[in-house]
Amino acid sequence: MSASSSPRAAVILAAGKGERMKSPTPKVLHRIGGRAMVDHAIDAALGLGCERIVVVVGEHSPTVRAHVVARLGEAAIAIQDPPLGTAHAVLAARAALAGFTGDVVITYADVPLLTADAIRPLFDLRAQGADLAVLGFEPALARAYGRLVIGADGSLEKIVEAKEATEEQLAIRACNSGVLALAAPLLFELLAAVRNDNAKGEYYLTDVVGLARATDRSARVVFADEQTVAGVDSQAMLAAAEAVFQSRRRAALMEAGVTIPAPDMVHLSWDTQIAAGAVIEPHVVFAPGVRVESGAVIRAFSHLEGAVVRSGALVGPYARLRPGADIGENAHIGNFVEVKKVTVGAGAKANHLSYLGDGEVGAGANIGAGTIFCNYDGFDKFETKVGEGAFIGSNSALVAPVTIGAGAYTASGSVITKDVSPNALALGRASQVEKPGWAEAFRERKRRAKVAK
């Protein structure tokens, strides 16, 4: 089988303790774009068409293991214990890859910006005949990165760790990202020969390049940009990676036709979908699970999560859409309106100061200011259904389960506890009683009491 048609697998290294994060959350479960870093690595492997994915975790992090098992199953787990270096970590995946003879790519769970597109050229090098393919980069500051020693013919001769490098080698601009691809049998053959006689006493994955060359195997390099291969080891580096992710996602959306007048003031998630022709104003946050259709406008200071906003709808400013919100075509959700698990029909309006939770709002209905869907009794949730063209008066409390018929009205200030027939008017408030002179007598009584004190 040729390298070009060879099956693919990925080994994702996720066993580091991440102590520099100084957080109770394991490093690789910190999020970029609302998605755990390890999931970004898994996404890249899936995007490459890898038929086997092995995530190497440490015994110290059962939560990482549980997270990966929930997504990929127990067969995707390999344990490195104790941690003795990157080559040792990859070797831990040998049992999980038993019988696999295709190409394996080694990636890292703390490199969240690495995509399938950036890795794919490694497999192209394999298809062109390279026994081993390495992803390199040229950083602004080389610092402690391993150096790629490249021969005059463009072949990779070896990788030298910074602590082992000579002054001449430290001057090399080409650095190692740690990502490499080769056939599985060759990988484990080379790993078996790696030794730990180095400054750190660890088994370096980088040694496989020199071992491959010593046995007349070829090694080639392809380069990515520094941001793509940047690892995350601290909260500051996490924030820097988030900034790059956001910048790239905003640029892609604007290139596709989305209007974002102040892009630096819009926060996106990994799965945010916004169609060309939509407008996103400043200070909008998209949590995961949001889809916005063409022609919709999301106004400033709104927060959306798990919601759909359909064509021509207007949301905000200062609106909150929670999971299950489905805002229909040309509907309006205005300032300080919260919608949770409610389908809002085409052209319906809730323009001010309302909570709509669990239910339906029919097409063309109007929800007055201060309306509350009273959906929770302390134990269970119930639905409120507002029919097409209904008019809900300001400051109405609709106590679920309740249905307001099509075209019906509820009077302002009403507490509605029973279904309302179509085209009827429902009043659920006490009759107004007026007591002439009461206010003047009340104030006089209070004045006398104050003087008596």
C-alpha positions as CSV (number, residue, x, y, z in Angstrom):
1,M,0.0,0.0,0.0
2,S,1.5,3.4,-1.0
3,A,1.9,6.1,1.6
4,S,-0.7,8.3,-0.2
5,S,-3.4,5.7,0.4
6,S,-2.1,4.4,3.7
7,P,-4.5,4.5,6.6
8,R,-3.8,7.2,9.2
9,A,-3.7,7.2,13.0
10,A,-2.9,10.0,15.5
11,V,-1.2,9.8,18.9
12,I,-2.1,12.9,21.0
13,L,0.2,13.6,24.0
14,A,-1.9,14.8,27.0
15,A,0.0,13.5,30.0
16,G,1.7,16.7,31.2
17,K,0.7,18.0,34.6
18,G,0.5,21.7,33.5
19,E,1.6,23.0,36.8
20,R,2.4,26.4,35.4
21,M,-1.4,26.9,34.8
22,K,-1.8,27.1,38.6
23,S,-5.4,25.9,38.2
24,P,-7.4,23.0,39.6
25,T,-8.5,22.3,36.0
26,P,-6.1,20.1,34.1
27,K,-4.2,22.1,31.4
28,V,-5.6,20.3,28.4
29,L,-9.2,20.8,29.6
30,H,-8.8,24.6,29.6
31,R,-10.8,26.1,26.7
32,I,-10.1,27.9,23.5
33,G,-13.2,29.2,21.8
34,G,-15.4,27.5,24.4
35,R,-13.8,24.0,23.6
36,A,-11.3,22.1,25.6
37,M,-7.8,22.1,24.1
38,V,-7.7,18.3,23.9
39,D,-10.9,18.4,21.8
40,H,-9.2,20.8,19.3
41,A,-6.4,18.2,18.9
42,I,-9.0,15.4,18.4
43,D,-10.9,17.6,15.9
44,A,-7.6,18.0,13.9
45,A,-7.0,14.2,13.9
46,L,-10.6,13.5,12.8
47,G,-10.2,16.2,10.0
48,L,-7.2,14.2,8.8
49,G,-9.3,11.1,8.5
50,C,-7.5,9.2,11.2
51,E,-9.1,5.9,11.8
52,R,-7.4,5.4,15.1
53,I,-6.8,8.1,17.7
54,V,-4.9,7.4,20.9
55,V,-4.7,10.0,23.6
56,V,-1.8,9.5,26.1
57,V,-2.8,10.7,29.6
58,G,-1.2,10.5,33.0
59,E,-2.4,8.6,36.0
60,H,-2.5,12.0,37.8
61,S,-5.4,13.2,35.7
62,P,-8.5,11.0,35.8
63,T,-10.7,13.9,34.6
64,V,-8.7,14.1,31.4
65,R,-9.2,10.4,30.9
66,A,-12.9,10.6,31.6
67,H,-13.2,13.5,29.1
68,V,-11.5,11.6,26.3
69,V,-13.4,8.4,27.1
70,A,-16.7,10.2,26.9
71,R,-15.8,11.3,23.4
72,L,-13.8,8.5,21.9
73,G,-14.3,5.5,24.1
74,E,-11.9,3.5,26.4
75,A,-9.9,2.2,23.4
76,A,-8.6,5.7,22.7
77,I,-6.7,5.9,26.1
78,A,-3.1,5.1,26.7
79,I,-1.5,5.7,30.1
80,Q,2.0,7.1,30.7
81,D,3.2,6.3,34.2
82,P,5.6,7.5,35.3
83,P,6.4,10.4,32.9
84,L,9.8,9.9,31.4
85,G,9.7,12.1,28.3
86,T,8.0,12.5,25.0
87,A,9.4,9.3,23.4
88,H,8.3,7.3,26.4
89,A,4.8,8.9,26.1
90,V,4.4,7.8,22.5
91,L,5.7,4.3,23.4
92,A,2.7,4.1,25.8
93,A,0.4,4.1,22.7
94,R,2.0,0.9,21.3
95,A,-0.7,-1.5,22.6
96,A,-3.5,0.8,21.4
97,L,-2.0,0.7,17.9
98,A,-1.3,-3.0,17.8
99,G,-1.7,-4.4,14.3
100,F,-1.8,-0.9,12.7
101,T,0.6,-0.5,9.9
102,G,-0.4,2.8,8.4
103,D,0.9,6.3,9.0
104,V,1.0,7.8,12.5
105,V,1.1,11.5,13.3
106,I,2.2,12.7,16.8
107,T,0.4,15.8,18.1
108,Y,-0.1,17.6,21.4
109,A,-3.2,18.3,23.4
110,D,-1.9,21.7,24.5
111,V,-1.4,23.0,21.0
112,P,-5.0,24.2,20.3
113,L,-4.4,26.2,17.1
114,L,-3.0,23.2,15.2
115,T,-5.4,22.2,12.5
116,A,-5.8,19.4,10.0
117,D,-4.8,21.8,7.2
118,A,-1.5,22.5,8.9
119,I,-0.7,18.8,9.5
120,R,-1.8,17.5,6.1
121,P,1.5,18.5,4.4
122,L,3.3,15.9,6.5
123,F,1.3,13.2,4.8
124,D,2.0,14.8,1.5
125,L,5.8,14.4,2.2
126,R,5.1,10.7,3.1
127,A,3.4,10.2,-0.2
128,Q,6.4,11.8,-1.9
129,G,8.6,9.2,-0.4
130,A,9.9,10.6,2.9
131,D,10.2,8.0,5.6
132,L,9.7,10.6,8.3
133,A,8.1,14.0,8.0
134,V,8.5,16.8,10.6
135,L,6.6,20.0,11.1
136,G,8.9,22.9,11.7
137,F,8.6,26.7,12.2
138,E,10.7,29.8,12.5
139,P,9.9,31.7,15.7
140,A,10.6,35.3,16.5
141,L,12.6,34.2,19.4
142,A,14.1,30.7,19.2
143,R,14.7,30.4,23.0
144,A,14.6,26.8,24.2
145,Y,13.1,25.2,21.1
146,G,14.9,22.2,19.5
147,R,16.8,23.1,16.3
148,L,16.3,21.4,12.9
149,V,19.6,20.6,11.3
150,I,18.8,20.6,7.6
151,G,21.3,19.5,5.0
152,A,22.2,21.2,1.7
153,D,19.8,18.9,-0.1
154,G,16.9,20.0,2.1
155,S,16.7,16.7,4.0
156,L,16.5,16.8,7.8
157,E,19.7,15.4,9.4
158,K,18.7,15.6,13.0
159,I,16.9,17.5,15.7
160,V,19.0,19.0,18.5
161,E,17.4,20.0,21.8
162,A,18.4,23.5,22.9
163,K,20.2,22.2,26.0
164,E,22.3,19.8,23.9
165,A,23.0,22.3,21.1
166,T,26.3,24.0,20.3
167,E,26.5,27.8,19.8
168,E,26.5,27.2,16.0
169,Q,23.4,25.0,16.2
170,L,21.6,27.6,18.5
171,A,22.0,30.1,15.6
172,I,19.7,27.9,13.4
173,R,16.3,29.6,12.8
174,A,14.4,26.4,11.9
175,C,12.8,25.0,15.0
176,N,11.0,21.8,15.9
177,S,7.2,21.9,16.6
178,G,7.3,18.3,18.0
179,V,4.7,17.2,15.3
180,L,5.9,14.4,13.1
181,A,4.5,11.6,10.9
182,L,5.9,8.2,9.9
183,A,4.8,4.6,9.4
184,A,3.7,2.9,12.6
185,P,6.2,0.0,12.4
186,L,9.1,2.4,11.9
187,L,7.9,4.6,14.7
188,F,8.0,1.8,17.3
189,E,11.2,0.4,15.9
190,L,12.9,3.7,16.4
191,L,11.4,4.4,19.8
192,A,12.8,1.1,21.0
193,A,16.3,2.5,20.3
194,V,15.9,5.8,22.0
195,R,18.1,6.3,25.1
196,N,18.0,8.9,27.9
197,D,21.7,9.8,28.1
198,N,21.0,13.6,27.9
199,A,20.9,16.7,30.1
200,K,17.4,15.9,31.4
201,G,17.6,12.1,31.6
202,E,14.5,11.8,29.5
203,Y,13.6,9.8,26.4
204,Y,13.3,12.4,23.7
205,L,11.0,11.9,20.7
206,T,13.3,14.1,18.7
207,D,15.9,11.4,18.8
208,V,14.0,9.3,16.3
209,V,15.1,11.6,13.5
210,G,18.8,10.9,14.1
211,L,18.1,7.2,14.5
212,A,16.2,7.1,11.2
213,R,19.0,8.8,9.4
214,A,21.5,6.4,10.9
215,T,19.6,3.6,9.2
216,D,19.4,5.3,5.8
217,R,15.8,6.5,6.2
218,S,14.9,9.8,4.7
219,A,13.5,12.8,6.7
220,R,11.9,16.0,5.4
221,V,10.5,19.2,6.9
222,V,7.5,21.3,6.1
223,F,6.9,24.6,7.9
224,A,3.9,26.2,9.6
225,D,3.6,29.6,11.2
226,E,4.6,30.1,14.8
227,Q,1.1,30.9,16.0
228,T,-0.3,27.6,14.6
229,V,2.2,25.4,16.5
230,A,2.3,27.5,19.7
231,G,1.8,25.5,22.9
232,V,0.0,26.6,26.0
233,D,1.8,26.3,29.4
234,S,0.3,29.2,31.4
235,Q,-2.7,31.4,31.7
236,A,-1.0,34.2,29.8
237,M,-0.3,31.7,26.9
238,L,-3.9,30.5,27.0
239,A,-5.1,34.1,26.6
240,A,-2.7,34.6,23.7
241,A,-3.9,31.5,22.0
242,E,-7.5,32.6,22.5
243,A,-6.7,36.0,20.9
244,V,-5.3,34.3,17.9
245,F,-8.3,32.0,17.6
246,Q,-10.7,34.9,17.9
247,S,-8.8,37.0,15.3
248,R,-8.8,34.1,12.8
249,R,-12.5,33.3,13.3
250,R,-13.5,36.9,12.9
251,A,-11.4,37.3,9.8
252,A,-13.0,34.2,8.2
253,L,-16.5,35.4,9.0
254,M,-15.8,38.9,7.5
255,E,-14.2,37.3,4.4
256,A,-17.4,35.2,4.0
257,G,-19.6,38.3,4.1
258,V,-20.6,38.9,7.7
259,T,-20.6,42.6,8.8
260,I,-18.6,43.1,12.0
261,P,-17.9,46.8,12.4
262,A,-15.8,46.3,15.6
263,P,-14.3,42.8,15.3
264,D,-12.1,43.0,18.4
265,M,-15.3,43.5,20.5
266,V,-17.0,40.3,19.4
267,H,-16.2,37.0,21.1
268,L,-16.9,33.8,19.1
269,S,-17.0,30.1,19.9
270,W,-15.4,27.2,18.0
271,D,-18.8,26.2,16.4
272,T,-20.3,29.7,15.9
273,Q,-22.2,29.8,12.6
274,I,-23.0,33.2,11.1
275,A,-24.3,33.5,7.5
276,A,-23.2,36.2,5.0
277,G,-25.4,39.2,5.3
278,A,-25.8,39.1,9.1
279,V,-24.6,42.1,11.2
280,I,-22.9,41.7,14.5
281,E,-22.5,44.9,16.6
282,P,-19.8,45.4,19.3
283,H,-19.6,43.6,22.6
284,V,-21.5,40.5,21.5
285,V,-20.6,37.1,23.1
286,F,-21.3,33.9,21.2
287,A,-21.1,30.9,23.6
288,P,-21.2,27.5,21.9
289,G,-24.1,26.3,19.8
290,V,-25.2,29.4,18.0
291,R,-26.4,29.8,14.4
292,V,-27.3,33.2,12.9
293,E,-29.0,33.4,9.5
294,S,-28.5,35.9,6.8
295,G,-30.1,39.3,7.4
296,A,-30.2,39.0,11.1
297,V,-28.8,41.7,13.3
298,I,-27.3,41.0,16.7
299,R,-27.1,44.4,18.5
300,A,-24.6,45.4,21.1
301,F,-24.0,43.8,24.5
302,S,-26.0,40.6,23.8
303,H,-25.1,37.1,24.9
304,L,-26.1,34.0,22.9
305,E,-25.7,30.4,23.7
306,G,-27.3,27.3,22.1
307,A,-29.6,29.5,20.0
308,V,-30.9,30.0,16.5
309,V,-31.5,33.4,15.1
310,R,-33.4,33.3,11.8
311,S,-33.3,35.6,8.7
312,G,-34.2,39.2,9.4
313,A,-34.5,38.9,13.1
314,L,-33.3,41.6,15.4
315,V,-31.8,40.7,18.8
316,G,-30.7,43.2,21.4
317,P,-29.2,45.4,22.5
318,Y,-28.6,43.8,25.9
319,A,-30.5,40.6,25.1
320,R,-29.7,37.1,26.4
321,L,-30.6,34.0,24.3
322,R,-30.1,30.8,26.3
323,P,-30.1,27.2,25.0
324,G,-33.2,26.2,23.0
325,A,-34.0,29.8,22.0
326,D,-35.2,29.8,18.4
327,I,-35.9,33.3,17.1
328,G,-38.1,33.3,14.0
329,E,-37.8,35.4,10.8
330,N,-38.1,39.1,11.3
331,A,-38.9,38.6,15.0
332,H,-37.6,41.2,17.6
333,I,-36.0,40.4,20.9
334,G,-35.2,43.6,22.6
335,N,-33.2,45.1,25.5
336,F,-33.1,43.1,28.7
337,V,-35.1,40.2,27.3
338,E,-34.1,36.7,28.2
339,V,-35.3,33.7,26.1
340,K,-34.7,30.1,27.1
341,K,-36.1,27.1,25.3
342,V,-38.7,29.1,23.5
343,T,-39.6,29.1,19.8
344,V,-40.5,32.7,18.8
345,G,-42.6,32.8,15.6
346,A,-42.0,35.0,12.6
347,G,-42.6,38.7,13.2
348,A,-43.3,38.3,16.9
349,K,-41.9,40.9,19.3
350,A,-40.7,41.0,22.8
351,N,-39.0,44.4,22.9
352,H,-38.4,45.1,26.6
353,L,-37.6,43.7,30.0
354,S,-39.2,40.2,29.7
355,Y,-38.4,36.6,30.6
356,L,-39.6,33.9,28.2
357,G,-38.7,30.4,29.4
358,D,-40.0,27.1,28.1
359,G,-42.7,27.3,25.4
360,E,-43.8,29.0,22.2
361,V,-44.7,32.4,21.0
362,G,-46.8,32.5,17.8
363,A,-46.1,34.5,14.7
364,G,-46.9,38.2,15.0
365,A,-47.6,38.0,18.8
366,N,-46.6,41.0,20.9
367,I,-45.1,40.4,24.4
368,G,-45.4,43.6,26.5
369,A,-42.7,44.9,28.8
370,G,-42.3,43.2,32.1
371,T,-43.9,39.9,31.0
372,I,-42.8,36.8,32.7
373,F,-43.3,33.1,31.7
374,C,-43.6,31.6,35.2
375,N,-42.2,28.2,34.1
376,Y,-40.9,26.7,37.4
377,D,-42.7,25.6,40.5
378,G,-39.6,24.6,42.4
379,F,-39.6,21.1,41.2
380,D,-40.6,20.9,37.5
381,K,-40.7,23.1,34.4
382,F,-43.9,23.8,32.4
383,E,-44.6,25.4,29.1
384,T,-46.4,28.6,28.2
385,K,-47.9,28.8,24.7
386,V,-48.8,32.2,23.2
387,G,-50.9,32.0,20.0
388,E,-50.4,33.8,16.7
389,G,-51.2,37.5,16.9
390,A,-51.9,37.4,20.6
391,F,-51.2,40.6,22.7
392,I,-49.7,40.1,26.1
393,G,-50.1,43.3,28.2
394,S,-47.2,44.8,30.1
395,N,-46.3,43.3,33.4
396,S,-48.3,40.1,32.8
397,A,-47.3,36.9,34.6
398,L,-48.2,33.8,32.7
399,V,-48.2,30.9,35.1
400,A,-47.4,27.7,33.3
401,P,-48.8,25.4,32.1
402,V,-51.0,27.9,30.2
403,T,-52.0,28.6,26.7
404,I,-53.0,32.0,25.3
405,G,-55.2,31.6,22.2
406,A,-54.5,33.2,18.9
407,G,-55.5,36.8,18.8
408,A,-56.2,36.9,22.5
409,Y,-55.3,39.8,24.9
410,T,-54.1,39.8,28.4
411,A,-54.7,43.0,30.4
412,S,-51.6,44.8,31.8
413,G,-50.7,43.7,35.2
414,S,-52.6,40.4,35.0
415,V,-51.6,37.1,36.6
416,I,-52.9,34.5,34.1
417,T,-53.3,31.0,35.6
418,K,-55.9,29.5,33.2
419,D,-56.0,29.0,29.4
420,V,-57.3,32.0,27.4
421,S,-59.6,31.4,24.5
422,P,-58.7,32.8,21.0
423,N,-59.6,36.5,20.6
424,A,-60.7,36.8,24.2
425,L,-59.5,39.4,26.8
426,A,-58.3,37.9,30.0
427,L,-58.0,40.0,33.2
428,G,-56.3,38.5,36.2
429,R,-55.9,41.4,38.6
430,A,-57.8,42.9,41.6
431,S,-60.4,45.6,40.9
432,Q,-59.1,49.1,41.4
433,V,-60.4,50.8,44.5
434,E,-60.0,54.5,45.1
435,K,-60.1,56.1,48.6
436,P,-60.4,59.9,48.3
437,G,-58.1,61.9,50.6
438,W,-56.3,58.8,51.9
439,A,-52.9,60.0,50.8
440,E,-53.2,63.4,52.5
441,A,-54.4,61.8,55.7
442,F,-51.6,59.3,55.6
443,R,-48.9,62.0,55.3
444,E,-50.4,64.0,58.1
445,R,-50.5,61.0,60.4
446,K,-46.8,60.3,59.6
447,R,-45.9,63.9,60.3
448,R,-47.6,63.9,63.7
449,A,-45.9,60.6,64.6
450,K,-42.5,62.1,63.7
451,V,-43.0,65.2,65.7
452,A,-44.2,63.2,68.8
453,K,-40.9,61.3,68.7
